[in-house]
Amino acid sequence: MAGMEDALASGATDFVGIARALSVDPELPQNAARDASYRCDVGRATTGVQKLDKMFMLAITYYETQIRRMASGKDPDPNISPWRAVVQSGCALGIAAFRTRR
């Protein structure tokens, strides 16, 4: 959390989002409140193929996969393969997965 606090204090940013962290650790607020040194490093999901990552917007799709897991009653899986996220996204979105989303 100190990194976020430093970024806010320095004026480098006005806002820090935690949605991605919450998608892999829904207990983040409770964990952080219990332990000031608690860290949730979500990293950056990648297939290792930059064009594929960009086409499937993996920076977002990976976390959408986690949200879909929670919506179906499953726990998030921070170790889920980025490749699995691409395949699941492709299946869930069908041909729309190949259209520009943003």
PEVENDA-V958832 format. One record per run of one state. SS is the DSSP state (hx for helix, st for strand, lp for the rest). FROM is the first residue (numbers start at 0). TO is the last residue. If there is no record, write none. Layout:
# PEVENDA-V958832
((SS:FROM:TO) (SS:FROM:TO))
This chain:
# PEVENDA-V958832
((lp:0:0) (hx:1:9) (lp:10:17) (hx:18:23) (lp:24:26) (hx:27:33) (lp:34:48) (hx:49:54) (lp:55:56) (hx:57:70) (lp:71:80) (hx:81:97) (lp:98:101))
